[in-house]
Amino acid sequence: MDKHTLDDLAGKLADAVPGDLDGLRTDLENNFRGLLSAGLDKLDLVTREEFDVQRKVLERTRAKLDRLEREIAQLQSGSD
């Protein structure tokens, strides 16, 4: 998750704090940002770009496997 998105989410959480705690808003926003960052860092996430690259690799690998399976089946049926 990029810094802008994290800052935006922390700001929205801080905005949800009741008005009588406005003096703590900056501290709360910083704490929210730290908690969100730490929590997200623990997750094993990949970027959309990395995901798309791996999906394309998997699609090519799957196509190659399908082709090889067909070739093996043809070779086996020809030797019977």
Sequence and secondary structure as in RCSB ss.txt:
>XXXX:A:sequence
MDKHTLDDLAGKLADAVPGDLDGLRTDLENNFRGLLSAGLDKLDLVTREEFDVQRKVLERTRAKLDRLEREIAQL
QSGSD
>XXXX:A:secstr
  HHHHHHHHHHHHHTS GGGGGGHHHHHHHHHHHHHHHHHHS    HHHHHHHHHHHHHHHHHHHHHHHHHHHH
HHHH 
